[in-house]
Amino acid sequence: MKILVTFLAILFFCQANAQQKVNLKGLTKKEIKALKKEENEKKRIAKLASMGLNEWGIDENAQTWYLALKHYLPTARQAGGLPILRQYQTFTQESSKIFPLWIINGQQFTTPPQDVQALSSHIRKVKVLISAAETNRWGKQGRAGVIMLTTIEL
């Protein structure tokens, strides 16, 4: 009985796979690539939604920046709700910096915006730069890491 059920399941799977190939047969390679890309995008959005994030990977209901951007900060630590990407400390207190440089729509900020929930729903792209090679462009200001946010224009 188990063998019969297994055989029927394999047969059903093969038939469904063959039907999908027949549906794709009349399409060009470009159209097939676009369909696969669209399917992968739907899977990505569903995965983010299952984690409680919007389609751009942002937690719009988070109270802190660390929680809002946690999907992009898997190894970061936090202090007071702000992410610590790469702690840069020297012997003098005034030149020690533990919080990253924030770039929002091309403008540099040494501190993030205060209202997390107001801005988090408008964020469309997040790029986190941690290594010295990536942050070299910003010199001393970026030595503790850089968080680049792109938002929709209001």
Buried (B, 14 or more C-beta within 10 A) or exposed (E): EEEEEEEEEEEEEEEEEEEEEEEEEEEEEEEEEEEEEEEEEEEEBEEBEEEEBBEBBBBBBBEBBBBBBBBBBEEBEBEEBBBBBBBBEEEEEEEEBBBBBBBBEEEEEEEBEEEBEEBBBBBEEBEBBBEEEBBEEBEEBBBBBBBBBBBEEE
